[in-house]
Amino acid sequence: MKIDRKFNTFTFKEYFDCIENHKKYTDFNTLGLYRSLTENEKLNTEQKIEVREYAHSFFKKQFDFLQIKDPETYIGVSTIGQELTEGDTHQMWVDLWSYQEKTLKDKRIKHRNFGVYSKHNCPYEDCRFNGMMVRQGSGLAERSLRGANYYGKWKAGELKSERKNSGKIIQKEINLEDTENL
């Protein structure tokens, strides 16, 4: 049996039915379930918290793995209904990074080729490689960093040439004004 719907379109009751009968569905996705809690606009905060706690009774181990696989979703779901300061948010990220390092070391995983770390994530919205699966350390993964670095150097060069040419531009404008006044 298939769900054939996105989780973020579910109502409060449908979440409970789907979680309870999750073994019957061939396309059930725990990451999608947890991510939908942050995206669903049909539920209020109390309902989201109740669904999260009910889902934890079935999928707590998978939720804990989200700290490594998709940290933004983990933090978003675990802080539903909480008002956080910048310091609280920073401390959560520091704790999460230390948990990631500890877990990867304990499990003897020397790479992060899974979850959000396995996709090209460029800061430019128009990048044609965004979302593409890449191997960590590959040229495409490294180019995103080099590309940003190259862009910064290029922009710095452009600004430097503008500064050098600003005197010429001002002199040209003064000459144009003098010719117009004659």
Residue frames as a rotation matrix with the C-alpha (Angstrom) as fourth column:
MET 1
0.583 0.813 0.000 0.00
0.813 -0.583 0.000 0.00
0.000 0.000 -1.000 0.00
LYS 2
-0.510 -0.761 0.401 1.23
0.765 -0.615 -0.192 3.53
0.393 0.209 0.895 -0.77
ILE 3
-0.293 0.341 -0.893 0.58
0.599 -0.663 -0.450 6.86
-0.745 -0.667 -0.010 0.87
ASP 4
-0.264 0.081 0.961 0.72
0.940 -0.201 0.275 8.79
0.215 0.976 -0.023 -2.44
ARG 5
0.805 0.440 0.399 0.56
0.333 -0.891 0.310 12.14
0.492 -0.117 -0.863 -0.62
LYS 6
-0.308 -0.881 0.360 3.04
0.074 -0.400 -0.914 14.52
0.949 -0.255 0.188 0.89
PHE 7
-0.309 0.121 -0.943 3.15
0.912 0.320 -0.258 14.48
0.270 -0.940 -0.209 4.66
ASN 8
-0.932 -0.122 -0.342 2.84
0.254 -0.892 -0.374 18.26
-0.260 -0.436 0.862 4.87
THR 9
-0.593 0.805 0.000 -0.74
-0.503 -0.371 0.780 17.97
0.628 0.463 0.625 3.52
PHE 10
-0.448 0.396 -0.801 -1.84
0.570 0.817 0.085 15.67
0.689 -0.418 -0.592 6.36
THR 11
0.342 0.585 0.735 -4.29
-0.444 -0.589 0.675 16.64
0.828 -0.558 0.058 9.05
PHE 12
-0.210 -0.413 0.886 -3.74
-0.974 0.006 -0.228 15.94
0.088 -0.911 -0.403 12.74
LYS 13
0.477 0.498 0.725 -5.69
-0.592 0.791 -0.154 12.65
-0.650 -0.356 0.672 12.70
GLU 14
0.943 -0.117 -0.311 -4.06
-0.212 0.509 -0.834 11.45
0.256 0.853 0.455 9.47
TYR 15
-0.002 -0.987 0.158 -0.60
-0.802 -0.093 -0.590 11.75
0.597 -0.128 -0.792 11.04
PHE 16
-0.211 -0.048 0.976 -1.56
-0.865 0.474 -0.164 9.40
-0.455 -0.879 -0.141 13.86
ASP 17
0.778 0.552 0.300 -3.17
-0.331 0.766 -0.551 6.88
-0.534 0.329 0.779 11.48
CYS 18
0.763 -0.530 -0.371 -0.17
-0.348 0.146 -0.926 6.92
0.545 0.835 -0.073 9.17
ILE 19
-0.203 -0.882 0.426 2.40
-0.897 -0.007 -0.442 6.58
0.392 -0.472 -0.790 11.96
GLU 20
0.052 0.298 0.953 0.48
-0.757 0.634 -0.157 3.77
-0.651 -0.714 0.259 13.60
ASN 21
0.769 0.310 0.558 0.21
0.098 0.806 -0.583 1.83
-0.631 0.504 0.590 10.32
HIS 22
0.369 -0.680 -0.633 3.64
-0.812 -0.567 0.136 2.79
-0.452 0.464 -0.762 8.95
LYS 23
-0.515 -0.619 0.593 4.61
-0.288 0.777 0.560 -0.83
-0.807 0.117 -0.579 8.24
LYS 24
0.240 0.710 0.662 1.77
0.516 0.484 -0.706 -1.17
-0.822 0.512 -0.250 5.74
TYR 25
0.916 0.126 -0.382 3.09
-0.187 -0.707 -0.682 1.63
-0.355 0.696 -0.624 3.53
THR 26
0.525 -0.745 0.412 5.87
0.838 0.538 -0.094 0.88
-0.151 0.394 0.906 1.06
ASP 27
0.045 -0.501 0.864 6.69
0.583 -0.689 -0.430 4.56
0.811 0.523 0.262 0.52
PHE 28
0.939 0.267 -0.216 6.81
0.319 -0.446 0.836 5.63
0.127 -0.854 -0.505 4.19
ASN 29
0.038 -0.938 0.344 9.70
0.510 -0.278 -0.814 8.01
0.859 0.206 0.468 4.85
THR 30
0.378 0.112 -0.919 10.63
0.923 -0.119 0.365 9.00
-0.069 -0.987 -0.148 8.40
LEU 31
-0.710 -0.658 -0.250 12.75
0.617 -0.753 0.229 11.96
-0.339 0.008 0.941 7.24
GLY 32
-0.683 0.535 0.497 9.78
0.204 -0.514 0.833 13.24
0.702 0.670 0.242 5.24
LEU 33
0.307 0.811 -0.499 7.54
0.735 0.131 0.665 12.78
0.604 -0.571 -0.556 8.27
TYR 34
0.096 -0.343 -0.934 9.76
0.890 -0.391 0.235 14.83
-0.446 -0.854 0.268 10.55
ARG 35
-0.889 -0.445 0.110 10.50
0.440 -0.762 0.475 17.47
-0.127 0.470 0.873 7.91
SER 36
-0.355 0.836 0.418 6.77
0.465 -0.230 0.855 17.90
0.811 0.498 -0.307 7.28
LEU 37
0.258 0.450 -0.855 6.25
0.966 -0.113 0.232 18.90
0.008 -0.886 -0.464 10.90
THR 38
-0.457 -0.478 -0.750 8.16
0.481 -0.842 0.244 22.11
-0.748 -0.250 0.615 10.26
GLU 39
-0.999 0.004 0.034 6.39
0.028 -0.453 0.891 22.73
0.019 0.891 0.453 6.93
ASN 40
-0.438 0.899 -0.018 2.77
0.799 0.399 0.451 21.79
0.413 0.183 -0.892 7.72
GLU 41
-0.914 0.137 0.382 0.55
-0.209 -0.966 -0.152 24.85
0.348 -0.219 0.911 8.06
LYS 42
-0.010 0.974 -0.228 -2.61
-0.164 0.223 0.961 22.89
0.986 0.047 0.157 8.91
LEU 43
0.306 0.053 -0.951 -1.37
0.795 0.535 0.285 22.07
0.524 -0.843 0.122 12.41
ASN 44
0.777 -0.116 0.619 -0.91
-0.376 -0.873 0.309 24.44
0.505 -0.473 -0.722 15.31
THR 45
-0.146 -0.968 0.203 2.14
-0.770 -0.017 -0.637 24.28
0.621 -0.249 -0.744 17.56
GLU 46
-0.137 0.143 0.980 0.56
-0.867 0.461 -0.188 22.02
-0.479 -0.876 0.061 20.21
GLN 47
0.859 0.491 0.142 -0.56
-0.345 0.762 -0.548 19.54
-0.377 0.422 0.825 17.56
LYS 48
0.545 -0.741 -0.391 2.91
-0.450 0.135 -0.883 19.48
0.707 0.657 -0.260 16.00
ILE 49
-0.368 -0.682 0.632 4.45
-0.904 0.105 -0.414 18.75
0.216 -0.724 -0.655 19.39
GLU 50
0.216 0.548 0.808 1.94
-0.689 0.672 -0.271 15.97
-0.692 -0.498 0.523 20.02
VAL 51
0.963 0.085 -0.257 2.62
-0.257 0.578 -0.774 14.39
0.083 0.812 0.578 16.60
ARG 52
0.147 -0.986 -0.075 6.39
-0.670 -0.044 -0.741 14.68
0.728 0.159 -0.667 17.21
GLU 53
-0.354 -0.264 0.897 6.13
-0.907 0.329 -0.262 12.91
-0.226 -0.907 -0.356 20.56
TYR 54
0.618 0.624 0.479 3.94
-0.448 0.780 -0.438 10.17
-0.647 0.056 0.761 19.08
ALA 55
0.826 -0.381 -0.416 6.39
-0.319 0.291 -0.902 9.70
0.464 0.878 0.119 16.21
HIS 56
-0.141 -0.916 0.376 9.25
-0.904 -0.035 -0.425 9.47
0.403 -0.400 -0.823 18.74
SER 57
0.168 0.245 0.955 7.56
-0.738 0.674 -0.043 6.46
-0.654 -0.697 0.294 20.31
PHE 58
0.907 0.173 0.385 8.07
0.109 0.786 -0.609 4.63
-0.408 0.594 0.694 16.98
PHE 59
0.701 -0.577 0.420 11.08
0.530 0.026 -0.848 6.31
0.478 0.817 0.324 15.35
LYS 60
0.933 -0.337 -0.126 13.30
-0.128 -0.639 0.759 7.73
-0.336 -0.692 -0.639 18.11
LYS 61
0.165 -0.926 0.339 16.43
0.464 0.376 0.802 6.04
-0.871 0.025 0.491 16.74
GLN 62
0.050 -0.082 0.995 15.84
0.989 -0.134 -0.060 7.42
0.139 0.988 0.074 13.24
PHE 63
0.902 0.309 0.301 15.19
0.265 -0.948 0.178 10.87
0.340 -0.081 -0.937 14.71
ASP 64
0.683 -0.711 -0.166 18.48
-0.003 -0.230 0.973 10.77
-0.730 -0.664 -0.159 16.61
PHE 65
-0.073 -0.716 0.694 20.27
0.819 0.354 0.452 9.87
-0.570 0.601 0.560 13.36
LEU 66
0.688 0.369 0.625 18.91
0.673 -0.647 -0.359 13.08
0.272 0.667 -0.693 11.83
GLN 67
0.782 -0.485 -0.391 21.58
-0.060 -0.683 0.728 14.88
-0.620 -0.546 -0.564 13.85
ILE 68
-0.299 -0.929 0.218 24.08
0.116 0.192 0.975 13.42
-0.947 0.317 0.050 11.41
LYS 69
-0.352 0.209 0.912 21.98
0.885 0.392 0.252 13.06
-0.306 0.896 -0.323 8.28
ASP 70
-0.097 0.411 0.907 20.01
0.569 -0.724 0.389 16.33
0.816 0.554 -0.164 8.25
PRO 71
-0.664 -0.290 -0.689 20.92
0.747 -0.214 -0.630 18.61
0.035 -0.933 0.358 11.17
GLU 72
-0.920 0.347 0.179 18.67
-0.326 -0.935 0.138 21.51
0.216 0.068 0.974 10.13
THR 73
-0.032 0.940 -0.339 15.58
-0.282 0.317 0.906 19.30
0.959 0.124 0.255 10.20
TYR 74
-0.153 -0.092 -0.984 16.66
0.773 0.609 -0.177 17.86
0.615 -0.788 -0.022 13.54
ILE 75
-0.908 -0.236 -0.346 16.99
0.405 -0.702 -0.586 21.30
-0.105 -0.672 0.733 15.12
GLY 76
-0.724 0.681 0.113 13.78
-0.505 -0.635 0.585 22.54
0.470 0.366 0.803 13.49
VAL 77
0.100 0.792 -0.602 11.73
-0.003 0.606 0.796 19.62
0.995 -0.077 0.063 14.80
SER 78
-0.193 -0.224 -0.955 13.30
0.868 0.415 -0.273 19.48
0.458 -0.882 0.114 18.25
THR 79
-0.905 -0.175 -0.388 12.68
0.356 -0.812 -0.464 23.21
-0.234 -0.558 0.796 18.82
ILE 80
-0.404 0.839 0.364 9.03
0.388 -0.203 0.899 23.35
0.829 0.504 -0.244 17.72
GLY 81
0.608 0.790 -0.077 7.23
0.467 -0.278 0.839 25.80
0.641 -0.547 -0.538 19.97
GLN 82
0.328 -0.567 -0.755 10.37
0.849 -0.174 0.500 27.19
-0.415 -0.805 0.424 21.59
GLU 83
0.967 -0.144 0.208 11.64
-0.048 -0.911 -0.410 30.75
0.249 0.387 -0.888 21.33
LEU 84
0.480 -0.865 -0.144 15.44
0.861 0.434 0.265 30.59
-0.167 -0.252 0.953 20.98
THR 85
0.736 -0.395 -0.549 18.02
-0.301 -0.918 0.257 33.32
-0.606 -0.024 -0.795 21.31
GLU 86
0.654 -0.579 -0.487 21.06
-0.569 0.049 -0.821 33.45
0.499 0.814 -0.298 19.06
GLY 87
-0.322 -0.799 0.508 23.15
-0.942 0.213 -0.261 32.05
0.101 -0.562 -0.821 21.90
ASP 88
0.132 0.461 0.877 20.78
-0.503 0.794 -0.341 29.11
-0.854 -0.396 0.337 22.36
THR 89
0.954 0.246 -0.173 20.87
-0.257 0.369 -0.893 28.38
-0.155 0.896 0.416 18.63
HIS 90
0.274 -0.936 -0.221 24.66
-0.780 -0.082 -0.620 28.59
0.562 0.342 -0.753 18.54
GLN 91
-0.369 -0.400 0.839 24.97
-0.865 0.477 -0.153 26.27
-0.339 -0.782 -0.523 21.54
MET 92
0.571 0.632 0.524 22.62
-0.342 0.763 -0.549 23.75
-0.747 0.134 0.652 19.88
TRP 93
0.876 -0.287 -0.388 24.82
-0.353 0.168 -0.920 23.73
0.329 0.943 0.046 16.78
VAL 94
-0.124 -0.963 0.240 27.99
-0.921 0.021 -0.389 23.32
0.370 -0.270 -0.889 18.85
ASP 95
-0.146 0.159 0.976 26.42
-0.666 0.714 -0.216 20.38
-0.732 -0.681 0.002 20.71
LEU 96
0.844 0.529 0.089 25.23
-0.264 0.554 -0.790 18.90
-0.467 0.643 0.607 17.42
TRP 97
0.558 -0.709 -0.431 28.67
-0.620 -0.012 -0.784 19.14
0.551 0.705 -0.446 15.80
SER 98
-0.410 -0.729 0.548 30.33
-0.912 0.319 -0.258 17.51
0.013 -0.606 -0.795 18.77
TYR 99
0.207 0.565 0.799 27.70
-0.454 0.779 -0.433 14.73
-0.867 -0.273 0.417 18.73
GLN 100
0.924 0.112 -0.365 28.35
-0.382 0.276 -0.882 14.23
0.002 0.955 0.297 15.00
GLU 101
0.099 -0.978 -0.186 32.08
-0.818 0.026 -0.575 13.95
0.567 0.209 -0.797 15.50
LYS 102
-0.409 -0.217 0.886 31.70
-0.816 0.523 -0.248 11.57
-0.410 -0.824 -0.391 18.43
THR 103
0.501 0.705 0.502 29.21
-0.360 0.698 -0.619 9.35
-0.787 0.130 0.603 16.60
LEU 104
0.840 -0.235 -0.489 31.22
-0.463 0.161 -0.872 9.22
0.284 0.958 0.026 13.39
LYS 105
-0.215 -0.966 0.142 34.34
-0.892 0.135 -0.431 8.36
0.397 -0.220 -0.891 15.38
ASP 106
-0.239 0.188 0.953 32.55
-0.695 0.652 -0.303 5.66
-0.678 -0.734 -0.026 17.41
LYS 107
0.701 0.600 0.385 31.10
-0.134 0.641 -0.756 4.08
-0.700 0.479 0.530 14.27
ARG 108
-0.242 -0.939 0.243 34.44
0.252 0.181 0.951 4.45
-0.937 0.291 0.193 12.46
ILE 109
0.621 0.450 0.642 32.90
0.762 -0.152 -0.630 6.39
-0.186 0.880 -0.437 9.58
LYS 110
-0.313 -0.867 -0.388 35.58
0.638 -0.495 0.590 8.47
-0.704 -0.063 0.708 7.90
HIS 111
-0.934 0.071 0.351 33.30
0.257 -0.549 0.795 10.25
0.249 0.833 0.495 5.44
ARG 112
-0.480 0.839 -0.255 29.94
-0.021 -0.302 -0.953 11.99
-0.877 -0.452 0.162 5.29
ASN 113
-0.946 0.119 -0.303 28.64
-0.309 -0.038 0.950 10.78
0.102 0.992 0.073 1.97
PHE 114
-0.469 0.865 -0.176 25.05
0.827 0.500 0.256 10.64
0.309 -0.026 -0.951 3.15
GLY 115
0.205 0.673 -0.710 22.24
0.840 -0.494 -0.226 13.05
-0.503 -0.550 -0.667 3.89
VAL 116
0.954 0.226 -0.199 22.70
0.129 -0.903 -0.411 16.73
-0.272 0.366 -0.890 3.17
TYR 117
0.230 -0.954 -0.192 26.47
-0.425 -0.276 0.862 16.27
-0.876 -0.117 -0.469 2.97
SER 118
-0.327 -0.353 0.877 26.20
0.509 0.716 0.478 14.17
-0.796 0.602 -0.054 -0.19
LYS 119
0.521 0.589 0.618 24.63
0.846 -0.259 -0.466 16.92
-0.114 0.765 -0.633 -2.30
HIS 120
-0.580 -0.645 0.497 26.15
0.729 -0.684 -0.037 19.91
0.364 0.341 0.867 -4.04
ASN 121
0.487 0.720 -0.495 25.05
0.865 -0.477 0.157 22.87
-0.123 -0.504 -0.855 -1.98
CYS 122
-0.502 -0.676 0.540 26.19
0.788 -0.614 -0.037 26.05
0.356 0.407 0.841 -3.64
PRO 123
-0.490 0.328 -0.808 25.37
0.496 -0.657 -0.567 29.49
-0.717 -0.679 0.160 -2.23
TYR 124
-0.834 0.174 -0.523 24.24
-0.487 -0.676 0.553 30.63
-0.258 0.716 0.649 -5.68
GLU 125
-0.055 0.929 0.367 20.57
-0.321 0.331 -0.887 29.98
-0.945 -0.167 0.280 -6.43
ASP 126
0.662 0.351 -0.662 21.12
-0.701 -0.022 -0.713 29.74
-0.265 0.936 0.231 -10.19
CYS 127
-0.472 -0.878 0.082 23.78
-0.809 0.469 0.355 27.03
-0.350 0.101 -0.931 -9.94
ARG 128
0.208 0.588 -0.782 22.83
-0.862 0.487 0.137 24.15
0.462 0.646 0.608 -12.22
PHE 129
-0.422 -0.451 -0.786 24.48
-0.075 0.882 -0.465 21.60
0.903 -0.137 -0.406 -9.93
ASN 130
-0.589 0.231 0.774 22.46
-0.804 -0.269 -0.531 22.43
0.086 -0.935 0.344 -6.79
GLY 131
0.366 0.757 0.541 20.95
-0.830 0.529 -0.179 19.27
-0.422 -0.383 0.822 -5.32
MET 132
0.549 -0.222 -0.806 23.10
-0.521 0.663 -0.538 16.97
0.654 0.715 0.248 -7.46
MET 133
0.964 -0.229 0.134 24.62
0.046 0.641 0.767 14.00
-0.262 -0.733 0.628 -5.65
VAL 134
0.487 -0.871 -0.057 28.39
-0.540 -0.249 -0.804 14.37
0.686 0.423 -0.592 -5.34
ARG 135
0.550 -0.438 -0.711 31.17
0.683 0.726 0.081 12.44
0.481 -0.530 0.698 -3.69
GLN 136
0.959 -0.206 -0.197 32.85
-0.001 -0.694 0.720 14.28
-0.285 -0.690 -0.666 -0.86
GLY 137
0.105 -0.990 -0.099 36.23
-0.016 -0.101 0.995 15.58
-0.994 -0.103 -0.027 -1.93
SER 138
0.105 -0.034 0.994 35.40
0.931 0.356 -0.086 15.32
-0.351 0.934 0.069 -5.65
GLY 139
-0.804 -0.494 0.332 36.06
0.592 -0.719 0.364 18.14
0.059 0.489 0.870 -8.07
LEU 140
-0.183 0.828 0.530 32.44
0.333 -0.455 0.826 19.25
0.925 0.328 -0.192 -8.15
ALA 141
0.656 0.388 -0.648 32.22
0.718 -0.053 0.694 19.36
0.235 -0.920 -0.313 -4.38
GLU 142
-0.136 -0.810 -0.570 35.47
0.840 -0.399 0.368 21.30
-0.525 -0.429 0.735 -4.18
ARG 143
-0.647 -0.126 0.752 34.54
0.650 -0.606 0.458 23.63
0.398 0.785 0.474 -7.05
SER 144
0.489 0.859 0.150 31.66
0.616 -0.462 0.638 25.04
0.618 -0.219 -0.755 -5.07
LEU 145
0.631 -0.338 -0.698 34.18
0.571 -0.408 0.713 26.29
-0.526 -0.848 -0.064 -2.52
ARG 146
-0.492 -0.860 0.136 36.69
0.704 -0.301 0.643 27.31
-0.512 0.412 0.753 -5.14
GLY 147
-0.206 0.504 0.839 33.94
0.806 -0.399 0.438 28.98
0.556 0.766 -0.324 -7.13
ALA 148
0.830 0.518 -0.205 32.95
0.531 -0.625 0.573 31.10
0.168 -0.585 -0.794 -4.16
ASN 149
0.273 -0.829 -0.489 36.61
0.508 -0.307 0.805 31.88
-0.817 -0.468 0.337 -3.48
TYR 150
-0.568 -0.464 0.680 37.21
0.813 -0.189 0.551 32.69
-0.127 0.866 0.484 -7.14
TYR 151
0.292 0.768 0.570 34.14
0.754 -0.551 0.357 34.95
0.588 0.326 -0.740 -7.20
GLY 152
0.817 -0.022 -0.576 35.46
0.458 -0.581 0.672 36.82
-0.349 -0.813 -0.465 -4.16
LYS 153
-0.213 -0.969 -0.122 38.86
0.559 -0.223 0.798 37.33
-0.801 0.102 0.590 -5.81
TRP 154
-0.423 0.138 0.896 37.22
0.867 -0.225 0.444 38.43
0.263 0.965 -0.025 -9.06
LYS 155
0.653 0.746 0.129 34.96
0.646 -0.638 0.419 40.89
0.395 -0.191 -0.899 -7.21
ALA 156
0.522 -0.552 -0.650 37.96
0.449 -0.470 0.760 42.25
-0.725 -0.688 0.002 -5.28
GLY 157
-0.544 -0.740 0.395 39.78
0.705 -0.147 0.694 42.78
-0.455 0.656 0.602 -8.59
GLU 158
-0.022 0.642 0.767 36.76
0.835 -0.409 0.367 44.58
0.549 0.649 -0.527 -10.02
LEU 159
0.863 0.364 -0.349 36.58
0.504 -0.661 0.556 46.88
-0.029 -0.656 -0.754 -7.00
LYS 160
0.087 -0.924 -0.374 40.31
0.533 -0.274 0.801 47.55
-0.842 -0.268 0.468 -7.19
SER 161
-0.616 -0.306 0.726 40.10
0.788 -0.238 0.568 48.53
-0.002 0.922 0.388 -10.85
GLU 162
0.429 0.816 0.388 37.10
0.733 -0.565 0.379 50.77
0.528 0.122 -0.840 -10.09
ARG 163
0.713 -0.227 -0.663 39.10
0.455 -0.570 0.685 52.53
-0.533 -0.790 -0.303 -7.37
LYS 164
-0.364 -0.931 0.040 42.03
0.593 -0.199 0.780 53.02
-0.718 0.307 0.625 -9.76
ASN 165
-0.592 0.171 0.787 39.78
0.748 -0.245 0.616 54.27
0.299 0.954 0.017 -12.54
SER 166
0.359 0.809 -0.466 37.67
0.913 -0.409 -0.007 56.55
-0.197 -0.423 -0.885 -10.30
GLY 167
-0.124 -0.493 -0.861 40.12
0.229 -0.859 0.458 59.42
-0.965 -0.141 0.220 -10.81
LYS 168
-0.953 -0.222 0.204 39.90
0.226 -0.079 0.971 59.03
-0.199 0.972 0.125 -14.59
ILE 169
-0.240 0.949 0.203 36.10
0.924 0.159 0.348 58.94
0.298 0.271 -0.915 -14.45
ILE 170
0.379 0.339 -0.861 35.96
0.687 -0.726 0.016 62.12
-0.620 -0.598 -0.508 -12.34
GLN 171
-0.519 -0.657 -0.546 38.40
0.058 -0.665 0.745 63.87
-0.853 0.355 0.384 -14.68
LYS 172
-0.844 0.264 0.467 36.31
0.523 0.215 0.825 62.83
0.118 0.940 -0.320 -17.68
GLU 173
0.182 0.969 -0.165 33.15
0.982 -0.169 0.090 64.24
0.059 -0.178 -0.982 -16.07
ILE 174
0.149 -0.208 -0.967 34.91
0.371 -0.895 0.250 67.52
-0.917 -0.396 -0.056 -15.27
ASN 175
-0.860 -0.506 -0.061 36.07
0.102 -0.288 0.952 67.78
-0.499 0.813 0.300 -18.90
LEU 176
-0.502 0.751 0.428 32.51
0.812 0.240 0.532 67.14
0.297 0.615 -0.731 -20.12
GLU 177
0.413 0.644 -0.644 31.12
0.831 -0.556 -0.024 69.86
-0.374 -0.525 -0.764 -17.85
ASP 178
-0.249 -0.604 -0.757 33.79
0.154 -0.797 0.584 72.31
-0.956 0.029 0.291 -19.07
THR 179
-0.953 -0.102 0.284 32.93
0.285 0.005 0.959 71.63
-0.100 0.995 0.025 -22.72
GLU 180
-0.103 0.987 0.121 29.20
0.963 0.069 0.260 72.07
0.248 0.143 -0.958 -22.03
ASN 181
0.351 0.214 -0.911 29.77
0.642 -0.764 0.068 75.41
-0.681 -0.609 -0.406 -20.30
LEU 182
-0.676 -0.672 -0.303 31.67
0.202 -0.564 0.801 76.84
-0.709 0.480 0.517 -23.30
